[in-house]
């Protein structure tokens, strides 16, 4: 395989690869993605807290209803005329009164606990709201900076892509397909030279038999890094 043309193609593609890496590694882009994730997480948590608050309010309302029933029953007991009751009736009334008061105390305690939980939910909701707001603001700033830098890079990137497209017409189909497949897997550079007894990509020492095959056929795929080692 004549690799002269594919090496020229790779040389030009190296410039494109660097631009793509600069875009991927752009700090503004990374910050924007982090802030977007933080904002989305905060929004998800806000929905959870809203649902928690709704559930707590429903529980509070149910307890209030039970509380009103208990108080109504208790008032009915307290207004009874004990003078017209026998000893057994008075005893039963006192037992019922104690039970109702005990139930009312339990309900009152439950209300207090639920009110405290509601307060905690509201406090966290406000904190999450601030996190969301801050994250969105930082996202907007970072996204604007990234878009500005990307706009400066994009013309050069398109120019390189156009030049590469033109060069593809003169390349062997099989070599180009293999190149693009490895390039897509983020293996770059794709073609590397044989350096004495080692792969020019991963620097792994090669067996003598492999080196002989490279010299005979002109190229071979490295078993370690999967790059194509060439000899010239």
C-alpha positions in Angstrom: 0.0 0.0 0.0 1.3 3.4 -1.0 0.9 5.4 2.2 2.5 8.7 0.9 -0.9 10.2 0.1 -2.6 9.0 3.3 0.3 10.4 5.3 -0.2 13.8 3.6 -3.9 13.5 4.4 -3.1 12.7 8.1 -0.8 15.7 8.3 -3.6 18.0 7.3 -6.0 16.0 9.5 -3.7 16.6 12.5 -4.5 20.3 12.3 -8.2 19.5 12.4 -7.7 17.0 15.2 -6.0 19.8 17.3 -8.9 22.2 16.7 -11.4 19.5 17.6 -9.4 18.8 20.8 -9.3 22.5 21.6 -13.1 22.6 21.3 -13.6 19.5 23.5 -11.1 20.8 26.1 -12.4 24.3 26.1 -12.7 25.5 29.7 -15.8 27.6 29.0 -17.5 24.6 27.4 -16.7 22.4 30.4 -17.9 25.0 32.8 -21.1 25.5 30.8 -21.8 21.7 30.8 -21.1 21.5 34.6 -23.4 24.5 35.3 -26.1 23.1 33.0 -26.0 19.7 34.9 -26.0 21.5 38.2 -29.1 23.6 37.2 -30.9 20.4 35.9 -30.1 18.6 39.1 -31.4 21.6 41.2 -34.5 21.7 39.1 -35.1 17.9 39.6 -34.6 18.4 43.3 -37.0 21.3 43.4 -39.7 19.1 41.9 -39.0 16.5 44.5 -39.2 19.0 47.3 -42.5 20.4 45.9 -43.9 16.9 45.9 -42.6 16.3 49.5 -44.2 19.6 50.6 -47.5 18.7 49.0 -47.5 15.3 50.7 -46.7 16.9 54.1 -49.5 19.4 53.7 -51.9 16.6 52.9 -50.8 14.8 56.0 -51.2 17.9 58.1 -54.7 18.5 56.8 -55.7 15.0 57.6 -54.3 15.3 61.1 -56.2 18.6 61.6 -59.4 16.9 60.6 -58.7 14.1 63.1 -57.8 16.7 65.7 -61.1 18.5 65.2 -63.0 15.3 65.5 -61.2 14.5 68.8 -61.8 18.0 70.2 -65.5 17.8 69.2 -65.8 14.5 71.0 -63.9 15.8 74.0 -66.1 18.9 74.3 -69.2 16.6 74.2 -67.8 14.7 77.1 -66.8 17.8 79.1 -70.3 19.3 78.9 -72.0 16.2 80.3 -73.7 16.7 83.7 -71.8 14.4 86.1 -74.4 15.1 88.8 -76.9 13.0 87.0 -74.5 10.1 86.3 -73.9 7.0 88.4 -70.5 6.0 89.5 -69.9 3.7 86.5 -70.9 6.3 84.0 -68.6 8.8 85.5 -65.8 6.3 85.5 -66.4 5.6 81.8 -66.6 9.2 81.0 -63.3 9.9 82.7 -61.6 7.1 80.9 -63.0 8.4 77.6 -61.9 11.9 78.4 -58.3 10.7 79.2 -58.2 8.7 76.0 -59.4 11.7 73.9 -56.9 14.0 75.5 -54.1 11.5 75.0 -55.1 11.2 71.3 -55.3 15.0 71.0 -51.8 15.3 72.5 -50.4 12.7 70.0 -52.0 14.5 67.1 -50.7 17.9 68.4 -47.2 16.4 68.6 -47.5 15.0 65.1 -48.6 18.4 63.8 -45.5 20.0 65.3 -43.2 17.4 63.8 -44.8 17.8 60.4 -44.6 21.6 60.6 -40.9 21.2 61.4 -40.4 19.0 58.3 -42.3 21.5 56.2 -39.9 24.2 57.4 -36.9 22.1 56.5 -38.3 21.4 53.1 -39.0 25.2 52.5 -35.4 26.0 53.7 -33.9 23.5 51.3 -36.2 24.6 48.5 -34.9 28.1 48.9 -31.3 26.9 48.9 -31.9 24.8 45.8 -33.5 27.8 44.1 -30.4 29.8 44.7 -28.2 27.0 43.4 -30.4 26.8 40.2 -30.3 30.6 39.7 -26.5 30.8 40.2 -25.9 27.8 37.9 -28.0 29.3 35.2 -26.2 32.7 35.4 -22.8 31.0 35.2 -24.0 28.8 32.4 -25.1 31.8 30.4 -21.7 33.6 30.9 -19.6 30.5 30.0 -21.8 29.5 27.1 -21.5 33.0 25.6 -17.7 32.9 26.0 -17.5 29.4 24.5 -19.7 30.4 21.5 -17.5 33.4 20.9 -14.3 31.3 20.8 -16.0 28.6 18.7 -17.1 31.2 16.2 -13.4 32.1 15.8 -12.3 28.5 15.3 -15.2 27.4 13.1 -14.0 29.0 9.8 -10.6 27.3 10.0 -12.3 24.0 10.9 -14.5 24.2 7.9 -11.6 25.1 5.7 -9.7 22.0 6.9 -12.7 19.8 6.5 -13.1 21.0 2.9 -9.4 20.4 2.1 -9.6 16.9 3.5 -12.7 16.1 1.5 -10.8 17.1 -1.7 -7.8 15.0 -0.8 -10.0 11.9 -0.2 -10.6 11.6 -3.9 -7.0 10.6 -4.5 -6.8 8.0 -1.6 -7.2 4.3 -1.7 -10.7 3.4 -0.6 -9.7 0.6 1.8 -7.0 2.7 3.4 -9.3 5.7 3.8 -12.1 3.5 5.4 -9.7 2.0 7.9 -8.3 5.4 8.6 -11.7 6.9 9.3 -12.8 4.0 11.5 -9.7 4.3 13.7 -10.1 8.1 13.7 -13.7 7.8 14.8 -12.5 5.6 17.7 -10.3 8.5 18.8 -7.1 6.6 17.8 -4.8 9.3 16.5 -2.5 9.6 14.8 -3.7 6.6 12.8 -0.5 5.9 10.8 2.7 5.8 12.8 6.3 4.9 11.8 8.2 1.8 12.9 10.9 3.2 15.3 13.7 0.6 15.4 11.9 -2.3 17.2 8.9 -0.4 18.6 5.5 1.0 17.5 5.7 4.7 16.8 2.4 5.2 18.6 2.4 3.3 21.9 6.2 2.6 22.0 5.6 -1.1 22.7 8.5 -3.3 21.5 7.5 -5.5 18.7 8.4 -9.2 18.0 11.0 -9.8 15.3 8.4 -11.6 13.2 6.1 -8.6 13.3 8.9 -6.3 12.3 9.7 -8.6 9.4 6.0 -8.5 8.3 6.0 -4.7 8.4 9.1 -4.5 6.3 7.7 -7.0 3.8 4.1 -5.6 3.4 4.9 -1.9 4.2 2.4 -1.7 7.1 0.7 -3.7 9.9 -1.8 -2.9 12.6 -0.4 -2.7 16.1 -1.8 -5.3 18.5 -1.5 -3.0 21.4 -2.8 0.5 20.3 -4.4 -0.6 17.0 -2.6 2.1 15.0 -1.2 1.2 11.6 2.6 0.9 11.8 4.3 1.7 8.5 7.8 1.2 7.3 9.6 3.3 4.7 
